[in-house]
Amino acid sequence: MTPRLIATIVSAGFAFAIAWLAPPFIPVVAGQDGAGLAPPKPQDGGGLVPRMADGHPDLSGVWWGGSDIGAARGGGGRGGARGGARGGARGTPPPTFTSLYRPEAAAKAKTLSDKDDPTLRCIPTAFGTLNVSLYDVGAVGQIISTPTMMVMLTETYHGFRLVPTDGRPHRDDVPPAYRGDSVGHWDGDTFVVDTRNFTDNTWISAEGRVSHHSDALHIVERYRRVDANTLEIDAVVEDPEVLTGPWTVPKQTLVLAPFDRIMSLNCSGIETQALMDAAAKQNTGK
């Protein structure tokens, strides 16, 4: 069993525990029964889009691909989260982040392997292994919407992003961060998140998938709540220092989970030490 497979199993185990341990509930969208709210806007197929007091769509909820990693796939789970990545004309796969590497970046990637994966040391990804930034390394995330701030929470590595929506610019008084600095704005009913000021010591993905980047990384995401139970996400990733051009991330479609909060999946580095040792041993051939 390779370290990459072991890491995948560990991630799957964390995610699979969510469905069994979290109590079932009927989702209640924040603000739906409050006074003075704008009337919800009907959409096709999945019910009314809940709205905040300011009239913008309420993105609040726990979002996932439809089931946990390792669970039966009824259009969800890992397969569901990656659904948009299977596109391409006549089976031609779409470009990936690493397929756009400049020659020098591709050469650097060849010097890296499973043992160098920063997530083995409890460092988050810059984007997300399942092409969903909200997930990071996991397979579920939570959004809490307010008129002035969007809170995006991940289960892995105590992760969060605070995205102001009041028109303020990017901060110029903070050091680079693992997940960058984000600001947001509304484009009609679509919430746009602009993120920059990353460190250069994370990867785009995890589980041994070499995907280094530079501190020039820039990500723009577009979130649209299609109906009460469906969230669509588009993203474009730019990194002029390592990529030949922008990477258009395959569209991701998430659904509202049947529980109202994510779990805390702690990481201290102790849990992954055996994986790092095994990866190092495999790469040295000893």
N, C-alpha and C positions, 0 to 999 in steps of 0.2 A: 504494500500500500504506500503510495507516494505521499510526501508531505502536503502536496496540493490537495489530494483527495481527502487526507485527514482534516485539513483546514476547512474544506467544504463541508465535511460531516459535522465539525464543531459548529460552524455557522448554522447549518441546518438544524442541529439540535437546539440551539438557542431559539431559533425562529419557531420550531415546531412546538416548543413549550408554551408559546403564547396562546394558541387556540385551546389547549387543554386546561391551562391555569387561569385564564382570564374569564370572569363571570359573564355569561351571555346577557345581553340587554337589548332594548329597543332604542336605537339611536335617537337622541333628542338634540336638535340643532340649536345652538345658543341664540337666544333672542327671538325665536319663532313665536313665542306667546307674549312678547313684550308689547307695550303700548307704543303707538306712533311709528311702527316700522313700515317701510315701504312694502307694498304688496308683492308677494313672490311672483316671479316670472315663469310661466309655463314653458316647458321644453318638450321635445319629443321623447317618448319612451320611458323615462325614469322618474317622473314626478316633478314637483315644483323645485326650482332653485331657491334655497333660502337666502335671504338678504339681510345685511346689517342695517342699522339705523340710518346710515348715510346713503343707502340705496345700492351699494356695491354688493356683489355676490359674497356670501359667507363661505369661506373655504374651510371652516372649522370641521374637524373630525379626525378619526384614525383611518389612514388610507393604506391599502395593500393591493396585491395582485389578485385576490380572491380566495386564497388559502395559503397555508404556511408552506415553506420549503419542505418537501418530503411527503406532503399530504396528497391525497388523490387529486388529480388535475381535472377540474371541470371548467377549464378556461382560465384558471387562476394559478396561484402559487408561483414558483420560479418561472414556469412556462408562461404564465399570464403576464408577469412583470416584463418578460422579454418579448412579448408578442410582437411589438413593433419592430424588433430587431431582425425579424425573419423576412422582411420585405425584400424589395429589389426586383427588377424585371426578370422574369423567368428564372427565378431561383438565384440570381446574382446577388451575393451578399452586399449590403451597403458598406461604405468605408467605416473603419474603426478609427479610434484615436491613434493607435500605434501604426496603422497603415499609412498615415499621413506624415510620419516622421521624416525629417530631413536626414540626409545620410549620416551626419555626425551624431544625431540623436538615436538613429537606428544602431549605430556602432556602439554607443553607450549601453543601449538596452541589451545587447548581446553579452555584456559583462555582468549583468544582473540575473538573479534567479530567485527561487522560492525563499531562500534564507534571507534575502534582502528586503522582503515585503515589510514595509513599515507597520502594517496593521498587526503583525505578530508582536509588536512592542506597544500595543494599545494606542497607536497613532491613527487617526481616521483617514479616510480617503479624501482627496480634493473634490471628488464628484460622487461616484457611487458604482458599486460592482454590478448592479442590475440596471445601470443607465438611469437611475433615479436618485437625485441628490438627497431627497428627503429620507431615503433608506440608509445611505452611507454603506455600511457593510452588511446590514440586515435586510429584512424584507417587509418592514412595516414602519410607518412614521406617523406623526401627529402634527396637525396645524391648529393653532389657536388664533383666530382673527379678531382684531380690534380696528376701529377706524384709523388709528395712527401707528399701529405696529402689528406685524405679522410674526408670530412665534412658530418656528419650525423645529420639531423635536425628533431625534432619532433614538432608538433603543441602544445602539452600540456606542460604547466609549463616552457615555454621558454627553452626547452631542446635542448641540442646539445652534440655531441661527436666529438672531433678532433682526428683522427687516423693517426699518421705519418706512412709513407710507405718507409722511407729511411733507415731502418735497425736499428734505435736507439732502445735501451732497454726500459723497463718500468722505469718511473721516481722513484727515491728513496728519493726525496726532497720535496714531496707534501703530505698533509694529505689525509686520505681516503675520497672518494667522493661518493655521492648518486649513480652515474652511473659508478663508478670505473675509472681506468686509462687504456686506450686502446693503443695497438700498432698493426700494421698490416703488412702483407707481402703477396706476390703473390705465389701461388702454381700452376704453369701453368696459366690457365685462371680463377682460383678460388681465390678470395680475402679472406684471413684468418685474423680474428680479435681476438686478445687475450686480455681479460679484467680481471683485478684484482684490489686489493686495494679499496674494497668497504667499506662503513660504514655498521653498522649492524642495522640501524634504519629505513630501508625501507622494503617493501615486494616485492616478485617476481611479484605478480599481484596486481590488484586493485578491486574496486567495492565490497568491503567487503569480498573478497576471501582471507581468512587468509593464508599467505604464508611467514612467517618470515624466516630469514636466518641469518648466522653469517658473521663476517668480513673475513672469510676464503673463501668466495664465489669466484669462478673462472669460467669464461664463455669463450668458444671458438666458434666463429661463422664462417661459410663458405658461402660466397656470390658468386653466379655464374649467370651471365647474359646469359640465354639460347638462346635468340634471341633478336631482337630489342625491343620487348614489354614485355618480361618476365624475372623475377628475381627469382631465387630459393635460399632459405636460409636454411641451416642446422645448428644446434647448439647443444652443449653438455654443461651441467651445472654441476659443481662439488661444493660440500660444505662438506668436511669431518667431520665438527663439528656437522652437523645436518642431513646429509643424509647417508644412508647405502651404497650408490654407486652413480655413475654418472647418471644424468637424461638426456636421449637423447630426445631432443625436436622434436616433429613431424615436418617433412619437411613442410615449408611454401612456397607457390608460389604467388608472387605478380605480378601485371601488371602495365604498365605505365599509369598514370592518364591523362585525357584530359585537364590538366592545368599545368602551368609551375612553380608554386610556392605555398607553403603552406600558411596558415593563421596564425595569432598570436592569440591564444586563451589564454588570460590572466587569471591568478588565483591569488586572493589576500587572500583567506580564508573566506572572507565575504560571498561569494556565497554559500559556503558549511556549514555555521554555522547551518542553519536550519536542514540540514541532520544529522549533528553531534548531535544536541539536540534531534532529533527524535530517532536516534539510541540509545542514552543513556537512553531515556525514555522507549523505548521498552525493553531494557535489564534489567532495574530495575523494570519493571512491573508497573510503576506509570504513 
